[in-house]
Amino acid sequence: MALDTRERVRRAAVKLFAAKGFHGTGIRDLAQESNLSTASLYHYMGSKEELLADIMRGCLRTLLDSATAQTTDVEDPAIRLSRLVKLHVRTHARLPRETRIVDHEIHVLAPATRRSVVALRDSYESLWADAVADGVASGVFTTAHPGVTRLALLEMCNGVARWYSPRGSMSLDDLASHYADVALRAVGACPQRSPEGQSKGE
């Protein structure tokens, strides 16, 4: 029962933090959305900031673990970047609330708490940085500004959380593949060079 209630509180927090922001969400809002009294709410969530940080860490750990699993021992930087882009797009499409919270609410955390969240984010983004850097070093990518290009690609993929709808004209796999094509062109690689191909979802 306790675990079910904690999950209900977490889901309520995800919904409210994504819609109203951390500072716009009050304890009473969380209690009402969770169908709990304010006093009972604290038993299941600790502080509001701890709840926010737990949501962020959970989302980032899942993303990092998945990205690591999909890119470990893959030498071709074009394939690594393609997989990272597809994973990022799919995650932002399927978990738009959680990813919006991670992308927009880190600044509200206290410094000590923020460090653990930022460390996870940096570990994830380092996989992108390594793929782009390796591509440039090997001549597979030709971008003159790899750091800026990486940030631009991440921002492009982040935007999927704001507008994606499963009722749209493209399937999620096709959308992810299209974004991978765009990313490879942005770093100066020809999408057709990837052995995996970019016209099909993985």
Secondary structure, DSSP 8 states (H G I E B T S, - for coil): -HHHHHHHHHHHHHHHHHHH-TTT--HHHHHHHHT--HHHHHHHHSSHHHHHHHHHHHHHHHHHHHHHHHHTT---HHHHHHHHHHHHHHHHHH-HHHHHHHHHHGGGS-HHHHHHHHHHHHHHHHHHHHHHHHHHHHTS---S-HHHHHHHHHHHHHTHHHH--TTSSS-HHHHHHHHHHHHHHHTT--GGGSTT-SSS--
